[in-house]
Amino acid sequence: MNGAIGGSEQGAPLMFDHVSVRYAGRTQRALDDVSVTAEPGKMTAVVGPNGSGKSTLVRTLLRRVPMDSGRVTVGGVDVASLDARDIARRVAIVPQREEPVLPLRVEEFVALGRHARRSAFGGMSADDHAAVESAVTRAGIRDAIGRRTDTLSGGEWQRVRIARALAQAAPVLVLDEPTTFLDIAHEMAVFELLDELAQLGQTVLLVSHQLNLVARFASHIVLLHRGTVAAAGDAATVMRGEILERVYEWPLVVTRDPAVGAPALLPLRGSGRHRERPSS
């Protein structure tokens, strides 16, 4: 994934302010007084085990779940006061799961990202075409142009969805598990692209299971556990063995990434009497 960054606006702060969410029929809150701030020019990552509340955080931004308390703001504006079109101009979201209602050509699907910036009856402008072209190049999907979305592999479909979000040219980019189905090369390419966007001033909020890649690239990490914030800060603050072992409920050690020196999680075998021990 490469190509010039074009069409993106400068970032705006995205804030989840003391957010609490309880799903119907559940006694325990999915989110309990959770605060997260994603700032312009930084990649902020939300991590945690399955069921910790990561995707629920994104759903509150999409207004798909009601909040018991708290609020979500973009650039200081409460999301609850915005309509869907206004939100789409401010925030581009790549949700965890999505299936197209009807198969479209890849370029048509990416162009859907321009919908919020076009008039109801207007065609694609030169700016729209340029944004789509840039998004296709940056997401590394040029080879998929002309194909239908129902012919794509899982990894190709994931990158096409990222391209649509890039075409929105929104100041805030939110991605829920964007490297699902991607191989190592494309995982790295996604993280490097997000890092590049952040360095150019965009606000990037990433939900991910890839702790070692997050430790390499994210400026700020929020670790969720059972709907609460277990730790928050830079990689050195969050990627600590005693914290991660408690949250993930699995034996592990934290070592150093030999390439960049960032903390790296190494899970151990934990079954029976064959549990591994770190070498001295």
C-alpha positions in Angstrom: 0.0 0.0 0.0 1.5 3.2 -1.1 0.9 6.4 -3.0 0.6 10.0 -2.1 -1.8 11.0 0.7 -4.4 13.2 -0.8 -7.9 14.4 0.2 -7.5 13.8 4.0 -8.3 16.6 6.3 -6.4 17.4 9.4 -7.5 15.3 12.3 -10.0 16.2 15.1 -10.0 14.7 18.6 -12.4 11.7 19.1 -13.4 11.3 22.7 -15.4 8.6 24.5 -16.2 10.3 27.8 -17.2 8.0 30.7 -19.2 5.8 28.4 -21.3 3.0 29.9 -23.3 0.5 27.9 -25.5 -2.4 29.0 -27.0 -4.8 26.5 -30.6 -5.9 27.0 -30.9 -8.9 29.2 -27.3 -8.6 30.5 -26.5 -8.0 34.1 -22.9 -6.9 33.5 -22.2 -3.8 31.5 -20.4 -4.2 28.2 -18.7 -0.9 28.9 -18.4 0.5 32.4 -17.3 4.2 32.7 -14.8 3.9 29.8 -12.9 7.0 28.6 -10.7 7.0 25.5 -9.3 9.9 23.6 -7.8 9.6 20.1 -5.8 12.7 19.2 -4.8 14.1 15.8 -1.4 13.0 14.6 -1.4 9.8 16.6 -2.5 6.2 16.2 -4.5 5.2 19.3 -5.2 1.5 19.7 -7.9 -0.3 21.8 -6.9 -3.8 22.7 -8.2 -6.6 24.9 -9.5 -10.2 24.9 -12.8 -11.2 23.2 -15.8 -9.8 25.0 -13.8 -7.0 26.6 -15.9 -4.2 25.0 -13.7 -3.2 22.1 -16.3 -3.5 19.3 -19.0 -2.1 21.6 -17.0 1.1 21.8 -17.2 1.4 18.0 -20.9 0.6 18.1 -21.5 3.6 20.4 -19.8 5.8 17.8 -22.1 4.4 15.2 -25.1 4.9 17.6 -26.0 1.2 17.2 -26.2 0.7 21.0 -27.7 3.1 23.5 -25.5 4.5 26.3 -26.4 4.3 29.9 -24.2 7.3 30.5 -21.4 9.3 29.0 -21.0 10.8 25.5 -19.0 10.6 22.4 -17.6 13.7 20.7 -15.7 14.5 17.5 -13.9 17.8 17.4 -15.9 18.7 20.6 -19.3 18.1 18.9 -21.5 15.5 20.5 -22.2 12.7 18.1 -25.8 12.5 19.4 -26.4 15.9 17.8 -25.3 14.9 14.3 -27.1 13.1 11.6 -25.6 10.1 9.7 -24.3 12.4 6.9 -22.6 14.8 9.3 -20.9 11.9 11.1 -19.7 10.4 7.8 -18.0 13.7 7.0 -16.2 13.7 10.3 -15.5 10.0 10.8 -14.7 7.1 8.4 -15.4 3.8 10.0 -14.3 0.3 8.9 -16.5 -2.0 11.0 -15.5 -5.5 12.0 -18.2 -7.3 10.0 -19.9 -6.2 6.8 -21.4 -7.9 3.8 -22.5 -5.9 0.6 -26.2 -6.0 0.0 -25.6 -6.2 -3.7 -22.4 -7.0 -5.6 -20.7 -3.9 -7.0 -17.6 -3.3 -9.1 -14.7 -2.5 -6.7 -14.4 1.0 -7.9 -18.2 1.6 -7.4 -17.9 0.3 -3.8 -15.0 2.5 -3.0 -16.9 5.5 -4.5 -19.6 5.0 -1.9 -17.1 6.6 0.5 -17.8 9.9 -1.3 -21.6 9.8 -0.7 -21.6 12.2 2.3 -19.7 14.8 0.3 -21.9 14.8 -2.8 -25.3 16.5 -3.4 -28.3 14.2 -3.4 -28.5 14.2 -7.2 -25.0 15.2 -8.2 -22.6 13.0 -10.1 -19.0 12.4 -9.2 -16.8 15.5 -9.3 -13.2 15.7 -10.2 -12.4 15.8 -6.5 -14.5 12.6 -6.0 -12.6 10.8 -8.7 -9.3 11.9 -7.4 -10.2 10.7 -3.8 -11.2 7.3 -5.1 -8.1 7.0 -7.2 -5.9 7.9 -4.2 -7.7 5.5 -2.0 -7.4 2.6 -4.4 -3.7 3.2 -4.7 -3.1 3.6 -1.0 -5.1 0.5 -0.1 -3.2 -1.6 -2.7 -6.2 -2.8 -4.6 -5.5 -1.6 -8.1 -5.4 -5.2 -9.4 -9.0 -5.6 -8.2 -10.5 -2.8 -10.2 -13.2 -4.0 -12.6 -14.0 -7.0 -10.5 -17.2 -7.5 -8.5 -17.1 -7.5 -4.7 -18.6 -11.0 -4.5 -15.6 -12.4 -6.3 -13.0 -11.1 -3.8 -11.1 -13.1 -1.3 -11.4 -12.3 2.4 -8.2 -10.3 2.3 -9.1 -8.4 -0.8 -12.5 -7.6 0.6 -10.9 -6.2 3.7 -8.6 -3.9 1.8 -11.5 -2.7 -0.5 -13.4 -1.7 2.7 -10.4 0.2 3.9 -10.2 2.0 0.5 -13.8 3.1 0.8 -13.0 4.6 4.3 -10.0 6.4 2.9 -12.1 7.8 0.0 -14.3 9.6 2.6 -11.3 11.9 3.4 -12.6 12.3 6.9 -10.4 13.8 9.7 -11.0 10.8 11.9 -10.4 7.2 10.8 -11.8 4.3 13.0 -11.0 0.7 12.2 -12.3 -2.4 14.0 -9.9 -5.3 13.4 -8.8 -4.1 10.0 -6.2 -6.8 9.5 -8.6 -9.8 9.8 -8.0 -12.2 6.9 -4.8 -10.4 5.9 -1.4 -12.1 5.5 1.7 -10.9 7.1 2.7 -8.5 4.3 -0.7 -6.9 4.1 -1.0 -6.7 7.9 2.3 -4.7 7.9 1.1 -2.6 5.0 -2.1 -1.6 6.8 -0.2 -0.6 10.0 2.4 1.3 8.0 -0.4 3.1 6.1 -2.2 4.0 9.3 1.1 5.2 10.8 1.7 7.4 7.7 -1.8 8.9 8.0 -1.3 9.7 11.7 2.0 11.3 11.0 0.3 13.5 8.5 -2.1 14.8 11.1 -5.1 12.4 10.8 -6.8 11.0 13.9 -6.5 7.2 13.8 -8.3 4.9 16.3 -7.7 1.2 15.8 -9.3 -1.8 17.5 -7.0 -4.8 17.2 -6.0 -8.2 18.6 -2.5 -7.8 17.1 -0.8 -6.7 20.3 2.8 -6.9 19.0 2.0 -4.8 15.9 0.1 -2.3 18.1 3.1 -2.1 20.4 5.3 -1.2 17.4 3.1 1.4 15.8 0.6 2.9 18.3 1.3 6.1 20.3 -1.3 5.4 22.9 -2.8 2.0 23.9 -6.0 1.4 25.9 -6.4 -2.1 27.3 -10.0 -3.2 28.0 -10.9 -6.0 30.4 -14.6 -7.0 31.0 -15.8 -3.6 30.0 -13.4 -1.5 32.0 -10.0 0.1 31.3 -7.3 -2.2 32.7 -4.4 0.0 31.6 -3.7 2.9 29.3 -0.6 4.6 28.1 2.4 3.9 25.8 3.5 0.4 24.9 5.9 0.2 27.8 3.1 1.1 30.3 0.5 -1.3 28.9 2.6 -4.2 27.6 3.6 -5.6 31.0 3.6 -9.2 31.8 1.7 -9.0 35.1 -1.0 -6.9 33.5 -1.5 -8.9 30.3 -1.4 -12.3 32.0 -4.2 -11.2 34.4 -6.3 -9.7 31.5 -5.8 -12.6 29.0 -5.8 -15.3 31.7 -2.9 -17.1 30.0 0.7 -17.5 30.9 3.0 -15.3 28.9 6.2 -13.3 29.0 6.9 -9.9 27.5 10.2 -9.7 25.6 11.6 -7.1 23.2 11.0 -6.9 19.5 14.5 -7.4 18.0 13.7 -5.2 15.0 12.5 -2.0 16.8 12.9 -2.7 20.5 9.2 -2.4 21.3 7.7 -4.7 23.9 6.5 -8.0 22.4 4.1 -10.6 23.9 5.1 -14.2 23.8 2.4 -16.6 25.0 3.5 -19.8 26.7 2.1 -23.3 26.6 -0.2 -23.5 29.6 -1.8 -26.9 29.6 -1.2 -29.4 32.5 2.3 -30.1 33.8 3.9 -29.2 30.5 3.5 -25.5 31.1 6.5 -23.6 29.7 8.7 -21.5 31.8 10.8 -18.5 30.6 14.5 -19.5 30.2 16.8 -17.8 32.6 
